[in-house]
């Protein structure tokens, strides 16, 4: 049975997430030696002289891979001798299938 106090709890409102720019505090004696912090994050859009953006994020890509054999054939080939290239070829494609499943890529199987 659930305690009455637990039933009355209401879900909390989602909290706002803010980006915090990391900065390094370099002591003065190290700065005098010539060491300085280099920014790794851009906080504003970088444009060339004509006003066009120089840095753009890549568009969402749909990745499709085509498997050269059936999964059963790949399993059979992967059990071969480690000195044969076909064994390594099969292992490569088995890894690619697992990677595609993990990232949600489209997989086209051969018949």
C-alpha positions as CSV (number, residue, x, y, z in Angstrom):
1,X,0.0,0.0,0.0
2,X,1.3,3.5,-0.8
3,X,1.5,6.0,1.9
4,X,-0.9,9.0,1.6
5,X,2.0,11.4,1.6
6,X,3.6,9.8,-1.5
7,X,0.3,10.1,-3.5
8,X,0.1,13.8,-3.0
9,X,3.5,14.6,-4.6
10,X,3.2,16.6,-7.8
11,X,5.7,16.3,-10.6
12,X,8.3,19.2,-10.5
13,X,8.4,21.7,-13.3
14,X,11.3,21.1,-15.7
15,X,14.4,23.1,-14.9
16,X,16.0,25.4,-17.4
17,X,19.4,24.3,-18.7
18,X,22.0,27.0,-19.1
19,X,25.3,26.6,-21.0
20,X,28.3,27.5,-18.8
21,X,31.4,28.5,-20.7
22,X,34.4,27.0,-19.1
23,X,37.3,29.3,-18.4
24,X,40.7,28.5,-17.1
25,X,42.2,30.5,-14.3
26,X,45.9,30.7,-14.9
27,X,48.1,32.0,-12.1
28,X,50.0,35.2,-12.8
29,X,53.5,33.5,-12.5
30,X,52.6,31.0,-15.2
31,X,51.1,33.7,-17.5
32,X,54.4,35.6,-17.2
33,X,56.2,32.5,-18.5
34,X,54.1,32.8,-21.7
35,X,51.3,30.3,-21.1
36,X,47.8,31.5,-22.0
37,X,44.4,29.9,-22.2
38,X,43.0,29.2,-25.7
39,X,39.2,29.3,-26.1
40,X,37.8,26.0,-27.3
41,X,34.1,27.0,-27.6
42,X,32.7,29.7,-29.9
43,X,30.1,31.8,-28.1
44,X,29.1,33.7,-31.3
45,X,28.8,33.1,-35.0
46,X,32.0,33.6,-36.9
47,X,31.5,35.4,-40.2
48,X,33.8,36.3,-43.1
49,X,34.2,39.9,-44.4
50,X,31.1,39.6,-46.6
51,X,28.9,38.5,-43.6
52,X,28.6,34.8,-44.6
53,X,28.9,32.3,-41.7
54,X,32.3,30.5,-41.8
55,X,31.4,27.7,-39.4
56,X,28.2,25.7,-39.9
57,X,27.0,22.6,-38.1
58,X,26.4,19.6,-40.4
59,X,22.8,18.8,-41.4
60,X,21.2,15.7,-40.0
61,X,22.4,12.9,-42.2
62,X,20.7,9.6,-42.9
63,X,23.3,6.9,-43.1
64,X,22.6,3.8,-45.1
65,X,24.9,0.8,-45.3
66,X,24.5,-2.2,-47.6
67,X,25.7,-5.5,-46.3
68,X,27.4,-7.7,-49.0
69,X,26.1,-11.0,-47.6
70,X,23.4,-12.4,-45.4
71,X,23.9,-12.3,-41.6
72,X,24.2,-16.1,-41.6
73,X,26.9,-16.1,-44.2
74,X,28.8,-13.5,-42.3
75,X,28.6,-15.6,-39.1
76,X,29.9,-18.6,-41.0
77,X,32.7,-16.7,-42.6
78,X,33.7,-15.1,-39.3
79,X,34.5,-18.6,-37.8
80,X,37.3,-19.1,-40.3
81,X,41.1,-19.0,-39.7
82,X,42.5,-15.7,-38.4
83,X,45.0,-15.6,-41.2
84,X,42.3,-15.5,-43.9
85,X,41.1,-12.1,-45.1
86,X,37.5,-13.4,-45.4
87,X,37.3,-13.9,-41.7
88,X,38.3,-10.3,-41.0
89,X,35.9,-9.1,-43.8
90,X,33.0,-10.9,-42.0
91,X,34.0,-9.5,-38.6
92,X,34.1,-6.0,-40.1
93,X,30.6,-6.3,-41.4
94,X,29.2,-7.8,-38.2
95,X,30.7,-4.8,-36.4
96,X,29.1,-2.5,-38.9
97,X,25.7,-4.1,-38.4
98,X,26.0,-3.7,-34.6
99,X,27.0,-0.1,-35.1
100,X,24.1,0.6,-37.4
101,X,21.7,-0.9,-34.9
102,X,23.2,1.2,-32.1
103,X,23.0,4.5,-34.1
104,X,19.7,3.7,-35.8
105,X,21.1,3.7,-39.4
106,X,19.3,2.1,-42.2
107,X,20.6,-1.3,-43.1
108,X,20.1,-3.0,-46.5
109,X,20.7,-6.7,-46.4
110,X,21.7,-8.8,-49.4
111,X,19.6,-11.8,-50.3
